[in-house]
Each structure stands twice: as structure tokens, then as C-alpha cells.
Amino acid sequence: MPISDEYRISMWREVLELSRVKAGENVVVLTSEATNPQNLEAAYRAALQTKAHVFRLDLPPTAPQGPVAGDRTNVQTTPLTGQRLATEVLKQADFVIDLMGLLHSPEQTDILAAKTRMLMAIEPPEMLARMMPTQNDKNRVMAADAKLRNAKCPTSTPMRPNCIN
């Protein structure tokens, strides 16, 4: 299913709106050699339309590690690994659009701990179009989060060792 440039940008605008990106915020579009160029262009253009301060941080690829090489084989090793200055820049941002894939990396943990909001999208645009979140999706997730935060476990058992009275 081919997707027009206009539609890709409108999808990104909707996602940025759901992510509460506002005018004047600092938004970093994080990219690497493997970033999908269509996602990059659409995300960047949509972020500019929010009137945020937007810039791209592009990092060089990392050398393959381990017995298997290729995209996403080293989940915790990314082009951001060992890049302390780049990590500090991302921690200062209000919002990071991760088009590189920091999933489960120590750097992602540090950035989130600094209260920087993040959105990761590494799928092709056609797949992103099929997965577009809605305000209703967001409302349901927020309601489920509230229930989980208020949940109590009646007692600790061998089947539920983490329950604390």
C-alpha cells in the first residue's frame, strides 16, 4: 500500500499531537545509517509544523559485535552506545523521535530517567500507517495504567512472590 508524502506527514502530526509536542519545545530526531528516509522526512517536517525547535542528530553505525551481524541483532548496542555527549544532548530535549531504535539500551533508560519523552518508530511507513494510534487508544492505555498503579495484591504466595501487603 503506497502512502503519499502528505499522508505520512499528517500521520506524524497526529502522533506528535497525541505525544503533546508543543510550540517552543526542543525536539530531536535521532537517526542513524539504517533510518528509513521516508520516516525521517515525514517526522522532521511534522515536528517543524508544531513550531517546536527541531534538529536532527545522526550517529555513525557501530561495528558488528557477536557471532551474528546485521540490523537489530545487538538490541542493547546502538550507535548511541558510548556517545556520552550525544546522550547528554538527548537528555536535555523535551521530546526525542527515535528513528534509530534505542529499545532496551542503557542510553534509553538514562534519557527517560531525565524526563525526556520519547517515541520510537523503526517500521516502514506502510506498517506505521496500519498501526496508527488514536486518542481512544491513548485514553484506554491511560485508564489501564491508572488501574494498575492503584492495584493491590492481597497476599504474597509462591505463585505471586512479588506481592507485598
CORURQUI-V361277 format. One record per residue. N is the residue number from 0. RES is the residue in one small letter. PHI is phi as a letter, one per 40 degrees, with the letter a starting at -180 (NA if undefined). BURIAL is # if it has 9 or more other C-alpha atoms within 8 Angstrom, else .. Layout:
N_RES_PHI_BURIAL + N_RES_PHI_BURIAL
This chain:
0_m_NA_. + 1_p_c_. + 2_i_b_. + 3_s_c_. + 4_d_d_. + 5_e_c_. + 6_y_c_. + 7_r_d_# + 8_i_c_# + 9_s_c_# + 10_m_c_# + 11_w_c_# + 12_r_d_# + 13_e_c_. + 14_v_c_# + 15_l_c_# + 16_e_c_# + 17_l_c_# + 18_s_c_. + 19_r_g_. + 20_v_c_# + 21_k_b_# + 22_a_d_. + 23_g_g_. + 24_e_c_# + 25_n_c_# + 26_v_b_# + 27_v_b_# + 28_v_c_# + 29_l_c_# + 30_t_b_# + 31_s_a_# + 32_e_d_. + 33_a_c_. + 34_t_c_# + 35_n_c_# + 36_p_c_. + 37_q_c_. + 38_n_c_# + 39_l_d_# + 40_e_c_. + 41_a_c_# + 42_a_c_# + 43_y_c_# + 44_r_c_# + 45_a_c_# + 46_a_c_# + 47_l_c_# + 48_q_c_. + 49_t_c_# + 50_k_g_# + 51_a_c_# + 52_h_c_# + 53_v_b_# + 54_f_a_. + 55_r_b_. + 56_l_b_# + 57_d_b_. + 58_l_b_# + 59_p_c_. + 60_p_c_. + 61_t_c_. + 62_a_c_. + 63_p_d_. + 64_q_b_. + 65_g_g_. + 66_p_c_. + 67_v_b_. + 68_a_b_# + 69_g_h_. + 70_d_d_. + 71_r_g_. + 72_t_c_. + 73_n_b_# + 74_v_d_# + 75_q_c_# + 76_t_b_. + 77_t_b_# + 78_p_c_# + 79_l_c_# + 80_t_d_. + 81_g_g_. + 82_q_c_. + 83_r_c_. + 84_l_c_. + 85_a_c_# + 86_t_c_# + 87_e_c_# + 88_v_c_. + 89_l_c_# + 90_k_c_# + 91_q_c_. + 92_a_c_# + 93_d_c_# + 94_f_a_# + 95_v_b_# + 96_i_c_# + 97_d_c_# + 98_l_b_# + 99_m_b_# + 100_g_h_# + 101_l_c_# + 102_l_d_. + 103_h_g_. + 104_s_c_# + 105_p_d_. + 106_e_c_# + 107_q_c_# + 108_t_d_# + 109_d_c_# + 110_i_c_# + 111_l_c_# + 112_a_c_. + 113_a_c_. + 114_k_g_. + 115_t_c_# + 116_r_c_. + 117_m_b_# + 118_l_b_. + 119_m_b_# + 120_a_a_# + 121_i_b_# + 122_e_c_. + 123_p_c_. + 124_p_d_# + 125_e_c_# + 126_m_c_. + 127_l_d_# + 128_a_c_# + 129_r_c_. + 130_m_b_. + 131_m_d_. + 132_p_c_. + 133_t_b_. + 134_q_c_. + 135_n_c_. + 136_d_d_. + 137_k_c_# + 138_n_c_. + 139_r_c_. + 140_v_c_. + 141_m_c_. + 142_a_c_. + 143_a_c_. + 144_d_c_. + 145_a_c_. + 146_k_c_. + 147_l_c_. + 148_r_c_. + 149_n_c_. + 150_a_c_. + 151_k_b_. + 152_c_b_. + 153_p_c_. + 154_t_a_. + 155_s_c_# + 156_t_b_. + 157_p_d_. + 158_m_c_. + 159_r_b_. + 160_p_c_. + 161_n_c_. + 162_c_c_# + 163_i_b_. + 164_n_c_.
